[in-house]
Amino acid sequence: MFRDPVYPHDVESVSWLMYREDNKELPPLWENKSTELVTKFVNQFTDESTQQRPSPLLGGVFNDCKGLDMIKPLLYLVLIDNVFGNDDRNPTMILYPKDEQKWRVLFYSKVKEKNFMDENVIITSDYDNFIQSFDYISKEKFRRIIVADHRMTPSVELQQRVQALKADFKWIVTVKPIRFPSVVNSIFRMFNVEPFCSDDSLLQQYIDQHSTAFEKV
């Protein structure tokens, strides 16, 4: 894998991935309405306001509709972070549908073993195994979670499990356009985007108000 040529789009992708993991921007739908006298952050959809700056979304959606290799930039990201930036040495977990075998052949997964965290930089698991093993996986802290689903079809149960995991960064890798409501729903839930991750009716209201931006499936 790392003997493959490094193309300009690989460098650009890795730079963007690193930028997103060092993100300082406000999370989706929040804006800074502070003045010289008052600190105030407002949610554009719910009108909720707070004086405490909302935490940024660290990670994001790595979306490729051009057929470029999305695996290689992610592996470079993990390698660079492990060598230069990750002092805590928590591993990266990659989750994928059972039929997307290319993730399985790249790495040996020890997720079925109780000591699966020991000395692993990257751990892989298909969705079913992840859900079955969630009781002890959920007790661990990860450097990043990568949900690699080209068709973006995670079940609600999987979304809730990913939402509950402790990780510094979360990524979704897909080729499906984000303009589909089902994709937006999955993203908001797995990334803990409040208030949508805990209230599907609010998400539906948001989609209805911005119907021209979404496509029906």
Backbone as a chain_set.jsonl record, in Angstrom:
{"seq": "MFRDPVYPHDVESVSWLMYREDNKELPPLWENKSTELVTKFVNQFTDESTQQRPSPLLGGVFNDCKGLDMIKPLLYLVLIDNVFGNDDRNPTMILYPKDEQKWRVLFYSKVKEKNFMDENVIITSDYDNFIQSFDYISKEKFRRIIVADHRMTPSVELQQRVQALKADFKWIVTVKPIRFPSVVNSIFRMFNVEPFCSDDSLLQQYIDQHSTAFEKV", "coords": {"N": [[0.825, -1.207, 0.0], [1.846, 1.338, 0.904], [3.891, 1.567, -0.846], [2.878, 2.388, -3.168], [2.561, 4.898, -5.729], [2.503, 8.348, -4.746], [0.065, 10.558, -5.375], [-0.877, 13.874, -6.551], [-3.559, 14.362, -5.766], [-3.747, 12.673, -3.584], [-2.071, 13.891, -1.698], [-3.421, 16.304, -1.38], [-5.821, 15.338, -0.315], [-4.989, 14.161, 2.143], [-4.015, 16.43, 3.432], [-6.385, 17.868, 3.74], [-7.833, 16.106, 5.399], [-6.247, 16.17, 7.717], [-6.542, 18.854, 8.371], [-9.272, 18.91, 9.016], [-9.275, 17.395, 11.331], [-8.079, 19.066, 13.025], [-9.853, 21.01, 13.421], [-11.298, 24.184, 14.049], [-13.654, 25.404, 13.725], [-17.113, 26.379, 14.241], [-19.695, 23.981, 15.065], [-22.088, 22.403, 12.751], [-24.74, 24.576, 11.78], [-24.471, 26.391, 13.852], [-23.754, 29.757, 14.823], [-21.682, 32.61, 15.42], [-22.717, 35.142, 17.405], [-21.667, 37.093, 18.936], [-20.916, 40.142, 20.7], [-19.078, 43.153, 21.54], [-19.683, 43.338, 24.161], [-21.107, 41.093, 24.946], [-20.879, 37.566, 24.947], [-22.061, 35.259, 22.687], [-23.558, 32.489, 21.195], [-25.493, 31.133, 18.626], [-27.915, 28.795, 17.609], [-28.888, 28.326, 14.372], [-31.157, 27.031, 13.531], [-32.794, 26.164, 15.723], [-32.837, 28.383, 17.305], [-31.686, 28.322, 19.758], [-29.52, 29.574, 22.28], [-26.272, 30.208, 23.668], [-23.661, 31.001, 25.983], [-21.365, 29.634, 26.069], [-18.918, 28.427, 23.911], [-19.821, 26.198, 21.377], [-18.579, 22.861, 20.939], [-16.249, 22.016, 18.37], [-16.795, 20.064, 15.358], [-14.938, 17.332, 14.975], [-13.35, 15.77, 12.478], [-15.295, 14.333, 9.887], [-17.087, 14.086, 6.741], [-15.86, 12.086, 4.301], [-16.092, 12.251, 1.151], [-16.378, 10.871, -2.034], [-17.023, 11.116, -5.333], [-15.771, 10.682, -7.647], [-14.393, 8.397, -8.123], [-11.848, 8.094, -7.063], [-9.151, 6.737, -5.053], [-10.012, 6.276, -1.82], [-9.082, 4.997, 0.373], [-6.276, 5.02, 0.655], [-5.432, 7.764, 1.348], [-6.591, 7.9, 3.926], [-5.181, 5.941, 5.318], [-2.619, 7.001, 5.21], [-3.111, 9.234, 6.784], [-3.564, 8.04, 9.319], [-1.072, 6.829, 9.695], [0.733, 9.054, 9.701], [-0.258, 10.429, 11.907], [0.157, 8.546, 13.914], [2.92, 8.374, 13.995], [3.822, 11.001, 14.392], [1.963, 12.526, 15.87], [0.226, 11.295, 17.755], [0.149, 10.862, 20.927], [-1.199, 9.404, 22.839], [-1.657, 6.943, 21.753], [-4.0, 5.555, 21.178], [-5.972, 3.335, 19.213], [-7.14, 3.387, 15.761], [-10.388, 2.672, 14.643], [-11.929, 0.924, 12.045], [-14.973, 0.579, 10.527], [-17.173, -1.392, 8.562], [-19.517, -2.474, 5.986], [-20.428, -5.936, 5.697], [-20.08, -6.941, 3.121], [-18.152, -5.381, 1.949], [-15.289, -6.19, 1.356], [-12.706, -5.265, 0.938], [-11.696, -3.732, 2.979], [-11.303, -5.606, 4.959], [-9.234, -7.273, 4.011], [-7.006, -5.709, 4.15], [-6.139, -5.427, 6.773], [-5.495, -7.237, 9.825], [-7.995, -8.106, 11.973], [-8.555, -7.902, 15.436], [-10.827, -7.782, 16.871], [-12.558, -9.562, 18.074], [-11.322, -10.529, 20.275], [-10.68, -10.143, 23.762], [-8.503, -8.591, 24.418], [-8.19, -6.86, 22.328], [-7.333, -4.266, 21.91], [-4.643, -4.091, 22.362], [-1.542, -3.04, 21.253], [-2.346, -2.416, 18.642], [-2.596, -0.459, 15.794], [-4.51, 0.014, 13.878], [-7.786, -1.193, 13.799], [-10.148, -3.383, 12.445], [-13.572, -4.047, 11.648], [-16.537, -5.718, 10.657], [-19.957, -4.536, 10.392], [-21.818, -6.241, 11.768], [-20.248, -7.831, 13.52], [-19.156, -5.8, 15.064], [-21.432, -4.732, 16.385], [-22.233, -6.985, 17.846], [-20.058, -7.222, 19.547], [-20.127, -4.989, 21.078], [-20.42, -4.438, 23.83], [-17.941, -4.685, 25.214], [-16.298, -3.234, 23.523], [-17.281, -0.661, 23.749], [-16.256, 0.266, 26.108], [-13.787, 1.223, 25.633], [-11.415, 3.751, 24.513], [-10.98, 5.445, 21.485], [-8.729, 6.6, 18.931], [-9.675, 7.454, 16.44], [-12.785, 6.932, 14.709], [-13.802, 5.297, 11.837], [-16.296, 5.073, 9.581], [-16.844, 3.165, 6.979], [-18.67, 3.16, 4.352], [-19.791, 2.778, 1.33], [-22.297, 2.921, 0.174], [-23.759, 4.073, 2.078], [-25.579, 2.946, 4.147], [-26.072, 2.441, 6.931], [-27.605, 0.846, 9.727], [-30.127, 1.987, 12.079], [-29.489, 1.049, 14.61], [-26.711, 0.631, 14.384], [-25.866, 3.266, 13.921], [-26.517, 4.434, 16.39], [-24.778, 3.043, 18.066], [-22.258, 3.86, 17.117], [-22.487, 6.546, 17.67], [-22.332, 6.471, 20.438], [-19.719, 5.752, 20.978], [-16.477, 6.525, 22.306], [-14.253, 8.748, 20.983], [-11.552, 10.601, 19.523], [-11.817, 11.609, 16.952], [-14.222, 11.371, 14.296], [-15.169, 9.751, 11.305], [-16.92, 9.518, 8.208], [-16.984, 7.573, 5.368], [-17.912, 7.686, 2.11], [-19.478, 7.27, -1.12], [-21.883, 8.131, -1.78], [-24.113, 10.767, -2.564], [-24.435, 13.567, -0.355], [-26.779, 14.843, -0.318], [-29.047, 13.318, 0.071], [-31.744, 12.699, 2.277], [-31.62, 10.459, 4.063], [-28.894, 10.016, 4.297], [-27.995, 12.39, 5.483], [-29.346, 12.171, 7.898], [-28.05, 9.931, 9.052], [-25.449, 10.951, 9.301], [-25.766, 13.152, 11.08], [-26.612, 11.814, 13.377], [-24.502, 9.974, 13.998], [-22.395, 11.722, 14.381], [-23.15, 13.088, 16.582], [-24.578, 15.527, 16.365], [-26.184, 18.006, 17.789], [-29.47, 19.53, 17.89], [-30.313, 17.328, 16.517], [-29.396, 14.673, 16.585], [-30.69, 13.389, 18.613], [-33.335, 13.754, 18.201], [-35.397, 12.914, 15.856], [-37.585, 14.147, 14.675], [-37.016, 16.848, 14.578], [-34.964, 16.872, 12.719], [-36.415, 16.088, 10.462], [-38.072, 18.295, 10.194], [-36.142, 20.198, 9.527], [-35.276, 19.199, 7.048], [-37.661, 19.384, 5.601], [-37.962, 22.15, 5.517], [-35.864, 22.827, 3.921], [-36.237, 21.643, 1.455], [-35.592, 21.804, -1.268], [-32.922, 21.386, -1.372], [-32.503, 18.734, -1.018], [-32.74, 15.354, -2.218], [-35.249, 12.995, -2.951], [-35.473, 9.579, -1.968]], "CA": [[0.0, 0.0, 0.0], [2.632, 2.553, 1.002], [4.829, 1.618, -1.949], [2.18, 2.97, -4.308], [2.906, 6.317, -5.968], [1.703, 9.366, -4.062], [-0.405, 11.49, -6.396], [-1.27, 15.173, -5.995], [-4.851, 14.309, -5.07], [-3.511, 12.042, -2.286], [-1.516, 14.927, -0.82], [-4.515, 17.239, -1.098], [-6.775, 14.662, 0.569], [-4.409, 14.03, 3.476], [-3.975, 17.776, 4.012], [-7.746, 18.214, 4.158], [-8.169, 15.255, 6.539], [-5.535, 16.704, 8.878], [-7.183, 20.128, 8.688], [-10.553, 18.643, 9.671], [-9.036, 16.868, 12.669], [-7.629, 20.207, 13.822], [-10.891, 21.982, 13.121], [-11.649, 25.153, 15.093], [-14.902, 26.036, 13.327], [-18.323, 26.006, 14.965], [-20.39, 22.84, 14.462], [-23.138, 22.779, 11.805], [-25.912, 25.379, 12.132], [-24.185, 27.368, 14.903], [-23.05, 30.956, 14.389], [-21.208, 33.491, 16.483], [-23.454, 36.41, 17.46], [-21.07, 37.839, 20.039], [-20.606, 41.563, 20.554], [-17.992, 43.55, 22.441], [-20.152, 43.242, 25.549], [-21.752, 39.804, 25.243], [-20.507, 36.374, 24.183], [-23.32, 34.583, 22.379], [-23.575, 31.593, 20.053], [-26.894, 30.85, 18.35], [-28.245, 27.753, 16.643], [-29.711, 28.972, 13.356], [-32.409, 26.296, 13.312], [-33.633, 26.102, 16.917], [-32.717, 29.666, 18.012], [-31.038, 28.126, 21.054], [-28.328, 30.399, 22.431], [-25.415, 29.861, 24.784], [-22.446, 31.798, 26.098], [-20.241, 28.709, 25.926], [-18.696, 28.084, 22.513], [-20.044, 24.776, 21.096], [-17.382, 22.134, 20.516], [-16.189, 21.783, 16.919], [-16.94, 18.706, 14.852], [-13.593, 16.899, 14.59], [-13.541, 14.691, 11.509], [-16.239, 14.784, 8.871], [-17.502, 13.158, 5.696], [-14.89, 11.968, 3.211], [-16.996, 11.859, 0.075], [-15.7, 10.84, -3.334], [-17.886, 10.668, -6.419], [-14.942, 10.655, -8.86], [-13.731, 7.108, -8.266], [-10.477, 8.101, -6.556], [-8.904, 5.824, -3.948], [-10.171, 6.966, -0.547], [-8.435, 4.231, 1.433], [-4.878, 5.4, 0.823], [-5.27, 8.973, 2.167], [-6.933, 7.619, 5.316], [-4.083, 5.19, 5.91], [-1.545, 7.974, 5.411], [-3.506, 10.045, 7.936], [-3.316, 7.253, 10.522], [0.374, 6.647, 9.823], [1.333, 10.33, 10.1], [-0.698, 10.728, 13.264], [0.779, 7.59, 14.832], [4.358, 8.64, 14.082], [4.159, 12.364, 14.8], [1.031, 13.323, 16.654], [-0.667, 10.593, 18.664], [0.875, 10.455, 22.122], [-1.952, 8.45, 23.653], [-1.564, 5.647, 21.077], [-5.263, 4.859, 20.99], [-6.048, 2.896, 17.819], [-8.235, 3.763, 14.86], [-11.274, 1.558, 14.295], [-12.617, 1.053, 10.766], [-16.182, -0.234, 10.452], [-17.589, -1.505, 7.17], [-20.49, -3.525, 5.721], [-19.795, -7.242, 5.53], [-19.766, -7.232, 1.72], [-17.038, -4.546, 1.488], [-14.184, -6.987, 1.86], [-11.387, -4.671, 0.745], [-11.202, -3.275, 4.276], [-10.893, -6.776, 5.734], [-7.984, -7.865, 3.546], [-5.889, -4.81, 4.433], [-5.687, -5.513, 8.148], [-5.993, -8.329, 10.655], [-8.806, -7.561, 13.045], [-8.591, -8.678, 16.667], [-11.937, -7.218, 17.625], [-13.259, -10.608, 18.807], [-10.552, -10.865, 21.46], [-10.846, -9.17, 24.839], [-7.338, -7.704, 24.435], [-8.056, -6.405, 20.946], [-6.734, -2.937, 21.843], [-3.205, -4.154, 22.623], [-0.549, -2.917, 20.196], [-2.966, -2.295, 17.327], [-2.756, 0.905, 15.297], [-5.79, 0.015, 13.176], [-8.635, -2.351, 14.043], [-11.277, -3.387, 11.518], [-14.674, -4.93, 11.997], [-17.777, -5.485, 9.913], [-21.002, -3.992, 11.246], [-22.431, -7.256, 12.63], [-19.305, -8.174, 14.578], [-19.056, -4.628, 15.924], [-22.628, -4.656, 17.234], [-22.188, -8.111, 18.772], [-18.95, -7.033, 20.493], [-20.189, -3.598, 21.534], [-20.358, -4.31, 25.278], [-16.585, -4.379, 25.67], [-15.72, -2.185, 22.677], [-17.747, 0.646, 24.217], [-15.491, 0.662, 27.288], [-12.477, 1.694, 25.197], [-11.311, 5.065, 23.864], [-10.316, 5.315, 20.198], [-8.207, 7.821, 18.322], [-10.703, 7.84, 15.467], [-13.711, 5.923, 14.181], [-14.065, 5.497, 10.414], [-17.394, 4.252, 9.064], [-16.579, 3.094, 5.533], [-19.878, 2.594, 3.74], [-19.929, 3.473, 0.052], [-23.717, 3.144, -0.148], [-24.299, 4.802, 3.223], [-26.786, 2.247, 4.569], [-25.986, 1.929, 8.3], [-28.872, 0.732, 10.443], [-30.276, 2.905, 13.216], [-28.744, 0.457, 15.719], [-25.296, 0.926, 14.177], [-25.682, 4.703, 14.128], [-26.551, 4.706, 17.828], [-23.56, 2.492, 18.661], [-21.157, 4.753, 16.75], [-22.724, 7.783, 18.417], [-21.963, 6.267, 21.835], [-18.297, 5.471, 21.138], [-15.574, 7.614, 22.678], [-13.182, 8.876, 19.997], [-11.14, 11.975, 19.262], [-12.301, 12.005, 15.63], [-15.121, 10.43, 13.62], [-15.226, 9.937, 9.856], [-17.777, 8.695, 7.358], [-16.432, 7.47, 4.02], [-19.006, 7.268, 1.241], [-19.567, 7.865, -2.452], [-23.272, 8.543, -1.98], [-24.276, 12.215, -2.352], [-24.934, 13.934, 0.964], [-28.069, 15.526, -0.459], [-30.155, 12.433, 0.404], [-32.099, 12.839, 3.695], [-31.164, 9.322, 4.865], [-27.465, 10.197, 4.548], [-27.895, 13.478, 6.453], [-29.803, 11.617, 9.167], [-26.971, 9.088, 9.574], [-24.325, 11.81, 9.666], [-26.089, 13.919, 12.281], [-26.683, 10.937, 14.543], [-23.197, 9.41, 14.351], [-21.516, 12.803, 14.804], [-23.713, 13.749, 17.767], [-24.943, 16.908, 16.05], [-27.386, 18.396, 18.53], [-30.339, 18.601, 18.614], [-30.854, 16.362, 15.564], [-29.006, 13.297, 16.865], [-31.587, 12.808, 19.606], [-34.73, 14.087, 17.882], [-35.583, 12.757, 14.413], [-38.62, 15.056, 14.179], [-36.36, 18.115, 14.265], [-34.268, 16.679, 11.453], [-37.417, 16.096, 9.396], [-38.458, 19.702, 10.017], [-35.057, 20.866, 8.81], [-35.32, 18.716, 5.658], [-38.855, 19.959, 4.972], [-37.725, 23.581, 5.288], [-34.822, 22.969, 2.901], [-36.558, 20.533, 0.57], [-34.953, 21.939, -2.578], [-31.526, 20.962, -1.266], [-32.445, 17.296, -0.832], [-33.387, 14.493, -3.187], [-36.008, 11.907, -2.338], [-35.027, 8.241, -2.338]], "C": [[0.862, 1.261, 0.0], [3.766, 2.59, -0.005], [4.18, 2.183, -3.203], [2.618, 4.414, -4.502], [1.976, 7.238, -5.187], [1.347, 10.434, -5.083], [-0.8, 12.826, -5.751], [-2.601, 15.129, -5.248], [-4.742, 13.588, -3.73], [-3.02, 13.067, -1.265], [-2.614, 15.908, -0.414], [-5.515, 16.627, -0.116], [-6.254, 14.566, 1.988], [-4.36, 15.387, 4.17], [-5.349, 18.182, 4.523], [-8.173, 17.393, 5.368], [-7.516, 15.778, 7.821], [-6.142, 18.034, 9.327], [-8.486, 19.897, 9.458], [-10.359, 18.112, 11.09], [-8.468, 17.943, 13.604], [-8.627, 21.356, 13.694], [-11.201, 22.884, 14.317], [-12.999, 25.817, 14.809], [-16.065, 25.589, 14.219], [-18.972, 24.798, 14.297], [-21.511, 23.304, 13.547], [-24.289, 23.533, 12.46], [-25.681, 26.337, 13.307], [-23.451, 28.574, 14.316], [-22.732, 31.843, 15.586], [-21.936, 34.837, 16.381], [-22.92, 37.305, 18.584], [-20.869, 39.306, 19.671], [-19.44, 41.887, 21.493], [-18.382, 43.353, 23.906], [-20.64, 41.855, 25.931], [-21.191, 38.713, 24.342], [-21.771, 35.559, 23.943], [-23.174, 33.752, 21.106], [-25.008, 31.101, 19.867], [-27.009, 29.734, 17.323], [-29.239, 28.323, 15.645], [-31.066, 28.302, 13.175], [-33.334, 26.365, 14.52], [-33.702, 27.427, 17.67], [-32.166, 29.505, 19.43], [-29.782, 28.984, 21.114], [-27.563, 29.979, 23.675], [-24.207, 30.795, 24.801], [-21.193, 30.938, 25.944], [-20.101, 28.28, 24.471], [-18.927, 26.586, 22.288], [-18.776, 24.11, 20.574], [-17.397, 21.897, 19.014], [-16.394, 20.315, 16.583], [-15.574, 18.276, 14.309], [-13.686, 15.635, 13.743], [-14.468, 15.206, 10.416], [-16.612, 13.676, 7.905], [-16.482, 13.206, 4.57], [-15.643, 11.371, 2.04], [-16.284, 11.949, -1.264], [-16.642, 10.281, -4.379], [-17.101, 10.554, -7.721], [-14.184, 9.341, -9.034], [-12.286, 7.087, -7.809], [-10.359, 7.158, -5.356], [-8.983, 6.583, -2.628], [-9.466, 6.241, 0.583], [-7.039, 4.765, 1.713], [-4.707, 6.687, 1.631], [-5.587, 8.733, 3.648], [-5.814, 6.861, 6.021], [-2.872, 6.09, 6.139], [-1.838, 8.844, 6.631], [-3.186, 9.315, 9.239], [-1.817, 7.099, 10.761], [1.055, 7.92, 10.315], [0.991, 10.651, 11.544], [0.002, 9.823, 14.273], [2.264, 7.896, 15.047], [4.642, 9.986, 14.727], [3.225, 12.988, 15.823], [0.265, 12.621, 17.744], [0.091, 10.071, 19.877], [0.138, 9.39, 22.921], [-2.01, 7.054, 23.025], [-2.868, 4.876, 21.025], [-5.431, 4.513, 19.518], [-7.214, 3.523, 17.054], [-9.068, 2.528, 14.57], [-11.985, 1.871, 12.987], [-13.776, 0.065, 10.737], [-16.693, -0.243, 9.024], [-18.677, -2.566, 7.029], [-19.785, -4.837, 5.397], [-19.382, -7.51, 4.094], [-18.66, -6.339, 1.157], [-15.723, -5.123, 2.008], [-12.819, -6.31, 1.729], [-10.815, -4.117, 2.049], [-10.669, -4.44, 5.094], [-9.516, -7.275, 5.308], [-6.781, -6.972, 3.852], [-5.295, -5.029, 5.823], [-6.232, -6.766, 8.811], [-6.737, -7.745, 11.838], [-8.798, -8.492, 14.248], [-9.801, -8.288, 17.519], [-12.689, -8.281, 18.422], [-12.538, -10.999, 20.091], [-10.666, -9.759, 22.502], [-9.685, -8.174, 24.88], [-7.094, -7.088, 23.064], [-7.39, -5.042, 20.821], [-5.209, -2.979, 21.923], [-2.4, -4.071, 21.341], [-1.145, -2.915, 18.797], [-3.093, -0.825, 16.966], [-4.111, 1.046, 14.619], [-6.509, -1.297, 13.471], [-9.793, -2.27, 13.067], [-12.347, -4.355, 12.004], [-15.84, -4.659, 11.059], [-18.86, -5.066, 10.916], [-21.53, -5.024, 12.247], [-21.521, -7.605, 13.803], [-19.157, -7.023, 15.577], [-20.228, -4.545, 16.892], [-22.619, -5.774, 18.274], [-21.148, -7.916, 19.867], [-19.027, -5.708, 21.222], [-20.007, -3.457, 23.039], [-18.948, -4.008, 25.761], [-15.879, -3.36, 24.783], [-16.064, -0.797, 23.238], [-16.988, 1.136, 25.44], [-14.156, 1.304, 26.912], [-12.568, 3.098, 24.605], [-10.476, 4.904, 22.595], [-9.755, 6.668, 19.743], [-9.211, 8.343, 17.309], [-11.551, 6.638, 15.101], [-13.962, 6.276, 12.726], [-15.164, 4.534, 9.998], [-17.29, 4.278, 7.546], [-17.737, 2.385, 4.847], [-20.163, 3.353, 2.452], [-21.388, 3.769, -0.291], [-24.444, 3.887, 0.966], [-25.633, 4.213, 3.684], [-26.701, 1.727, 6.002], [-27.354, 1.894, 8.964], [-28.92, 1.754, 11.576], [-29.494, 2.375, 14.411], [-27.254, 0.755, 15.587], [-25.009, 2.407, 14.419], [-25.635, 5.041, 15.617], [-25.298, 4.195, 18.519], [-22.357, 3.397, 18.355], [-21.274, 6.062, 17.517], [-22.208, 7.662, 19.845], [-20.466, 6.053, 22.043], [-17.501, 6.72, 21.507], [-14.403, 7.637, 21.693], [-12.827, 10.342, 19.825], [-11.736, 12.494, 17.958], [-13.235, 10.928, 15.087], [-15.207, 10.804, 12.15], [-16.273, 9.022, 9.246], [-17.198, 8.747, 5.956], [-17.526, 6.923, 3.115], [-18.868, 7.896, -0.14], [-20.986, 8.353, -2.725], [-23.417, 10.038, -1.697], [-24.917, 12.524, -1.0], [-26.329, 14.559, 0.873], [-29.269, 14.622, -0.182], [-30.468, 12.531, 1.897], [-31.585, 11.7, 4.565], [-29.683, 9.448, 5.217], [-27.262, 11.282, 5.605], [-28.296, 12.98, 7.843], [-28.696, 10.805, 9.828], [-25.808, 9.934, 10.077], [-24.604, 12.536, 10.973], [-26.102, 13.029, 13.521], [-25.294, 10.451, 14.954], [-22.223, 10.473, 14.845], [-22.039, 13.555, 16.03], [-24.031, 15.215, 17.513], [-26.274, 17.227, 16.732], [-28.12, 19.521, 17.808], [-30.806, 17.427, 17.757], [-30.541, 14.915, 15.925], [-29.948, 12.624, 17.852], [-33.053, 13.083, 19.316], [-34.921, 14.053, 16.363], [-36.617, 13.731, 13.852], [-38.022, 16.414, 13.822], [-35.603, 18.021, 12.944], [-35.25, 16.718, 10.29], [-37.914, 17.521, 9.142], [-37.412, 20.45, 9.209], [-35.072, 20.475, 7.333], [-36.511, 19.326, 4.922], [-38.646, 21.43, 4.639], [-36.693, 23.828, 4.189], [-34.999, 21.887, 1.831], [-35.861, 20.608, -0.793], [-33.505, 21.474, -2.569], [-31.369, 19.448, -1.183], [-33.161, 16.581, -1.977], [-34.098, 13.368, -2.459], [-35.469, 10.58, -2.865], [-36.144, 7.243, -2.082]], "O": [[0.639, 2.16, -0.811], [4.535, 3.551, -0.024], [4.863, 2.431, -4.196], [3.005, 5.08, -3.542], [0.799, 6.931, -4.997], [2.222, 11.131, -5.594], [-1.03, 12.892, -4.543], [-2.757, 15.782, -4.217], [-5.54, 13.843, -2.827], [-3.487, 13.106, -0.127], [-2.719, 16.291, 0.751], [-5.996, 17.301, 0.795], [-6.981, 14.855, 2.938], [-4.634, 15.482, 5.366], [-5.473, 18.767, 5.599], [-8.811, 17.926, 6.276], [-8.15, 15.824, 8.875], [-6.242, 18.303, 10.524], [-8.773, 20.596, 10.429], [-11.196, 18.356, 11.959], [-8.39, 17.748, 14.817], [-8.272, 22.525, 13.843], [-11.348, 22.413, 15.445], [-13.436, 26.689, 15.56], [-15.995, 24.545, 14.868], [-18.82, 24.606, 13.091], [-21.86, 24.484, 13.56], [-24.75, 23.177, 13.545], [-26.611, 27.03, 13.717], [-22.624, 28.425, 13.416], [-23.415, 31.822, 16.61], [-21.786, 35.568, 15.403], [-23.634, 38.161, 19.107], [-20.679, 39.66, 18.507], [-18.892, 41.003, 22.151], [-17.522, 43.219, 24.777], [-20.595, 41.478, 27.102], [-21.045, 38.901, 23.134], [-22.473, 35.206, 24.891], [-22.725, 34.249, 20.073], [-25.662, 30.701, 20.83], [-26.307, 29.719, 16.312], [-30.323, 28.759, 16.033], [-32.017, 28.935, 12.717], [-34.533, 26.6, 14.365], [-34.525, 27.585, 18.572], [-32.181, 30.455, 20.212], [-29.063, 29.11, 20.123], [-28.146, 29.454, 24.623], [-23.788, 31.309, 23.763], [-20.099, 31.454, 25.717], [-21.068, 27.819, 23.865], [-18.285, 25.773, 22.952], [-17.995, 24.728, 19.85], [-18.449, 21.607, 18.444], [-16.19, 19.438, 17.422], [-15.114, 18.803, 13.296], [-14.055, 14.569, 14.234], [-14.424, 16.384, 10.062], [-16.472, 12.49, 8.205], [-16.27, 14.254, 3.96], [-15.814, 10.156, 1.942], [-15.669, 12.964, -1.59], [-17.019, 9.111, -4.323], [-17.69, 10.353, -8.783], [-13.417, 9.188, -9.984], [-11.558, 6.149, -8.134], [-11.361, 6.826, -4.723], [-8.135, 7.428, -2.34], [-9.27, 6.818, 1.652], [-6.658, 4.944, 2.87], [-3.884, 6.699, 2.546], [-4.93, 9.296, 4.524], [-5.533, 7.114, 7.192], [-2.179, 5.956, 7.147], [-0.94, 9.155, 7.414], [-2.607, 9.897, 10.156], [-1.348, 7.223, 11.893], [1.864, 7.873, 11.241], [1.847, 11.092, 12.311], [0.394, 10.269, 15.351], [2.796, 7.702, 16.14], [5.58, 10.116, 15.513], [3.631, 13.881, 16.567], [-0.311, 13.292, 18.601], [0.616, 8.958, 19.852], [0.759, 8.571, 23.599], [-2.375, 6.09, 23.697], [-2.853, 3.658, 20.846], [-5.071, 5.313, 18.655], [-8.132, 4.103, 17.633], [-8.526, 1.46, 14.285], [-12.572, 2.941, 12.829], [-13.581, -1.139, 10.903], [-16.653, 0.782, 8.344], [-18.761, -3.469, 7.862], [-18.667, -4.835, 4.881], [-18.419, -8.243, 3.865], [-18.263, -6.514, 0.005], [-15.131, -4.616, 2.961], [-11.86, -6.754, 2.362], [-9.598, -4.039, 2.212], [-9.699, -4.289, 5.836], [-8.712, -7.66, 6.156], [-5.645, -7.444, 3.815], [-4.096, -4.841, 6.029], [-7.278, -7.291, 8.427], [-6.173, -6.977, 12.617], [-9.002, -9.699, 14.119], [-9.79, -8.448, 18.74], [-13.399, -7.935, 19.367], [-13.094, -11.729, 20.911], [-10.741, -8.578, 22.161], [-9.859, -7.039, 25.324], [-5.954, -6.826, 22.68], [-6.926, -4.687, 19.738], [-4.55, -1.996, 21.583], [-2.542, -4.908, 20.449], [-0.499, -3.373, 17.855], [-3.633, -0.034, 17.739], [-4.782, 2.068, 14.763], [-5.915, -2.373, 13.401], [-10.366, -1.197, 12.879], [-12.059, -5.344, 12.678], [-16.104, -3.511, 10.704], [-18.697, -5.221, 12.126], [-21.674, -4.724, 13.433], [-21.973, -7.667, 14.946], [-19.047, -7.246, 16.782], [-20.036, -4.313, 18.086], [-22.954, -5.55, 19.437], [-21.33, -8.388, 20.989], [-18.083, -5.335, 21.919], [-19.482, -2.439, 23.49], [-18.769, -3.158, 26.633], [-14.954, -2.688, 25.238], [-15.241, 0.118, 23.205], [-17.071, 2.317, 25.777], [-13.472, 1.864, 27.769], [-13.647, 3.57, 24.246], [-9.402, 4.303, 22.621], [-10.251, 7.727, 20.127], [-9.557, 9.524, 17.313], [-11.108, 5.491, 15.17], [-14.296, 7.418, 12.409], [-14.985, 3.318, 10.055], [-17.607, 5.281, 6.906], [-17.772, 1.157, 4.774], [-20.716, 4.452, 2.486], [-21.681, 4.755, -0.967], [-25.601, 4.28, 0.813], [-26.673, 4.87, 3.626], [-27.222, 0.645, 6.272], [-28.163, 2.805, 8.786], [-27.898, 2.31, 11.977], [-28.896, 3.156, 15.151], [-26.603, 1.096, 16.575], [-24.013, 2.752, 15.055], [-24.806, 5.842, 16.05], [-24.8, 4.827, 19.45], [-21.538, 3.664, 19.235], [-20.271, 6.62, 17.962], [-21.703, 8.634, 20.407], [-19.985, 6.162, 23.171], [-17.819, 7.826, 21.071], [-13.656, 6.665, 21.583], [-13.68, 11.219, 19.961], [-12.115, 13.661, 17.858], [-13.073, 9.741, 15.37], [-15.302, 11.975, 11.785], [-16.485, 7.899, 9.706], [-16.949, 9.825, 5.416], [-18.015, 5.814, 3.333], [-18.218, 8.93, -0.302], [-21.258, 8.924, -3.782], [-22.898, 10.526, -0.693], [-25.83, 11.825, -0.56], [-26.978, 14.775, 1.896], [-30.404, 15.099, -0.196], [-29.55, 12.454, 2.714], [-31.156, 11.939, 5.694], [-29.261, 9.039, 6.298], [-26.452, 11.116, 6.518], [-27.663, 13.326, 8.841], [-28.43, 10.965, 11.02], [-25.25, 9.671, 11.143], [-23.767, 12.533, 11.876], [-25.654, 13.442, 14.59], [-24.945, 10.508, 16.133], [-21.327, 10.175, 15.635], [-21.441, 14.54, 16.462], [-23.774, 16.059, 18.372], [-27.337, 16.777, 16.304], [-27.488, 20.374, 17.184], [-31.609, 16.613, 18.214], [-31.325, 14.018, 15.612], [-29.994, 11.396, 17.914], [-33.923, 12.692, 20.094], [-34.644, 15.033, 15.671], [-36.539, 14.105, 12.681], [-38.468, 17.059, 12.873], [-35.596, 18.962, 12.151], [-34.961, 17.309, 9.25], [-38.148, 17.902, 7.995], [-37.741, 21.235, 8.32], [-34.898, 21.329, 6.463], [-36.393, 19.735, 3.767], [-39.101, 21.904, 3.597], [-36.654, 24.906, 3.598], [-34.025, 21.295, 1.367], [-35.577, 19.575, -1.4], [-32.926, 21.2, -3.62], [-30.257, 18.928, -1.266], [-34.062, 17.13, -2.612], [-33.596, 12.851, -1.461], [-35.068, 10.461, -4.023], [-35.974, 6.049, -2.328]]}, "num_chains": 1, "name": "protein.A"}
